[in-house]
Structure formats: C-alpha cells, structure tokens
Amino acid sequence: MLAVVATLSLLLAACAAPPAEQALRSTLASMQAALEQREPGRFMASVAEDFAGRDGLDHAQLGRLVRLSLLQNQAISITTGPLDIQIIGTRATVRFSAVTTGGSGRFAIDRAGGYQVETAWRLDDGEWLLISADWH
C-alpha cells in the first residue's frame, strides 16, 4: 500500500519553469502535502475519474488504497529524485524515483521502500489530473 502512496506523491523544489510545468509541479506538490497531512480526499481531487493504474487499479480502488495506507501508517514521508517532465499539449508524463517511509508511531520508521515511478497526466479545464501511474 505504501507503494501507491510513493507512486502518486512528490516532494518538489520550486524552479523557474514554463507555466504548464509550474502548474503540474504545483499539483504534484499539493498531492504530496495532502498525503503527509493525512487528507486523502484532497489527494484524490487531483486523480481523474478514469484513472488506470498498474494491475487494473481504478479510481475507487486507488482511493481505498490511499486510505488504507494512511490507516496503517501514523506518519508518511516521501522523498523524490529529480522530475523528468515531458509536456505535449494537454498531456504530460512525469518520471521520478521515490523513497517512502511510514510508521505506526511505535518506532520512527516501520516501513521503507524505493521506487521508479512513471505517471501520466491530462489537463482538464486548467487543472492537471493524474490519469495513470506505474511503479517498480
């Protein structure tokens, strides 16, 4: 479950980028903050209704997995490597590495994982929405 959180969340540094890239980076940062602040509804607001993830994961299943991950982990932290962002019109692909940690509260870190992540995005009415994600 923590892998889903890692896949869909990012810690981003501010940078001078074209407006479309800045908006996408802002969306990703907001999603990451929503997870770390334990707000699954705010996270899911940036996930498209037609989201399709690995192994047939859909929007509703992703929402359940995110909530389950938050229940299993009192604290969640995500650190990402540099983002490789490619934008073509109203579509974008973002690739990055991520390290996640989670804990039950008894110990500083109970769980940790490292992932290579690829996400796809669609610009809808001025907002970037996550339409797919894969990680390994």
C-alpha positions as CSV (number, residue, x, y, z in Angstrom):
1,M,0.0,0.0,0.0
2,L,2.8,2.4,0.8
3,A,4.0,1.8,-2.8
4,V,0.8,3.5,-4.1
5,V,1.5,6.5,-1.9
6,A,5.0,6.7,-3.2
7,T,3.9,6.4,-6.7
8,L,1.5,9.2,-6.5
9,S,3.2,11.7,-4.3
10,L,6.2,14.1,-4.7
11,L,8.4,16.4,-2.8
12,L,9.1,19.2,-5.3
13,A,11.5,22.1,-5.2
14,A,10.4,25.4,-6.7
15,C,12.1,26.3,-10.0
16,A,11.7,28.7,-13.0
17,A,9.7,26.7,-15.5
18,P,7.1,27.3,-18.2
19,P,3.6,28.0,-16.8
20,A,2.3,24.5,-17.7
21,E,5.2,22.8,-16.0
22,Q,4.8,25.1,-12.9
23,A,1.1,24.2,-12.7
24,L,1.9,20.5,-12.9
25,R,4.7,20.8,-10.3
26,S,2.2,22.6,-8.0
27,T,-0.4,19.9,-8.4
28,L,2.2,17.2,-7.6
29,A,3.4,19.2,-4.5
30,S,-0.2,19.6,-3.3
31,M,-0.9,15.9,-3.6
32,Q,2.3,15.1,-1.7
33,A,1.3,17.5,1.0
34,A,-2.2,16.0,1.2
35,L,-0.8,12.6,1.9
36,E,1.7,13.8,4.5
37,Q,-1.2,15.8,6.2
38,R,-3.4,12.7,6.0
39,E,-6.0,14.2,3.7
40,P,-7.0,11.5,1.2
41,G,-9.9,13.5,-0.2
42,R,-7.6,16.4,-1.2
43,F,-5.2,13.9,-2.7
44,M,-7.9,12.2,-4.8
45,A,-9.2,15.5,-6.0
46,S,-6.3,15.5,-8.5
47,V,-6.9,12.0,-9.7
48,A,-9.1,11.6,-12.8
49,E,-12.2,9.6,-12.6
50,D,-10.9,7.4,-15.4
51,F,-7.6,6.8,-13.7
52,A,-6.0,3.5,-14.7
53,G,-3.1,2.2,-12.6
54,R,-1.0,-1.0,-12.6
55,D,-2.7,-4.3,-12.4
56,G,-6.1,-2.8,-13.3
57,L,-6.2,-0.3,-10.4
58,D,-9.0,2.2,-10.9
59,H,-10.0,5.5,-9.2
60,A,-12.1,3.9,-6.5
61,Q,-9.5,1.2,-5.7
62,L,-6.8,3.9,-5.5
63,G,-8.8,5.9,-3.0
64,R,-9.3,2.8,-0.8
65,L,-5.5,2.0,-1.0
66,V,-4.6,5.5,-0.1
67,R,-7.0,5.5,2.9
68,L,-5.7,2.1,4.0
69,S,-2.0,3.3,3.7
70,L,-2.9,6.2,6.0
71,L,-4.6,3.9,8.5
72,Q,-1.5,1.6,8.6
73,N,1.0,4.5,8.9
74,Q,0.8,7.2,11.6
75,A,3.3,9.2,9.6
76,I,4.3,9.1,6.0
77,S,7.3,10.8,4.4
78,I,8.1,10.9,0.7
79,T,11.4,12.0,-0.9
80,T,11.7,12.2,-4.7
81,G,14.6,12.5,-7.1
82,P,14.6,14.9,-9.9
83,L,11.5,15.0,-12.0
84,D,11.7,14.2,-15.7
85,I,8.6,16.2,-17.1
86,Q,7.6,16.0,-20.7
87,I,4.5,18.0,-21.7
88,I,2.9,17.8,-25.1
89,G,-0.2,19.9,-25.4
90,T,-2.7,18.9,-22.8
91,R,-0.9,15.6,-21.9
92,A,2.2,15.1,-19.7
93,T,4.4,12.4,-18.4
94,V,6.4,12.7,-15.2
95,R,9.1,10.1,-14.3
96,F,11.0,10.1,-11.0
97,S,12.5,8.0,-8.3
98,A,10.9,8.0,-4.8
99,V,11.8,6.8,-1.3
100,T,8.9,6.4,1.1
101,T,8.9,5.8,4.8
102,G,6.0,5.1,7.1
103,G,5.5,4.3,10.7
104,S,2.9,3.0,13.2
105,G,4.0,5.5,15.8
106,R,5.9,3.0,17.9
107,F,9.1,3.4,16.0
108,A,10.5,6.2,13.9
109,I,10.3,4.1,10.7
110,D,8.5,0.8,10.4
111,R,8.4,0.6,6.6
112,A,10.5,2.0,3.8
113,G,10.7,1.5,0.0
114,G,12.4,2.8,-3.1
115,Y,10.6,3.0,-6.5
116,Q,11.0,4.1,-10.1
117,V,7.7,5.9,-11.0
118,E,6.1,6.9,-14.2
119,T,2.9,8.9,-14.2
120,A,0.6,10.3,-17.0
121,W,-1.4,13.5,-16.7
122,R,-4.2,15.3,-18.6
123,L,-5.0,19.0,-18.5
124,D,-8.8,19.4,-17.9
125,D,-10.3,22.8,-17.6
126,G,-7.0,24.3,-16.5
127,E,-6.2,21.6,-13.9
128,W,-3.7,18.7,-14.2
129,L,-5.3,15.3,-13.4
130,L,-3.5,12.1,-12.8
131,I,-4.7,9.5,-15.4
132,S,-2.2,6.7,-14.9
133,A,0.7,5.5,-12.7
134,D,3.1,2.7,-12.7
135,W,6.0,1.9,-10.3
136,H,8.6,-0.8,-9.7
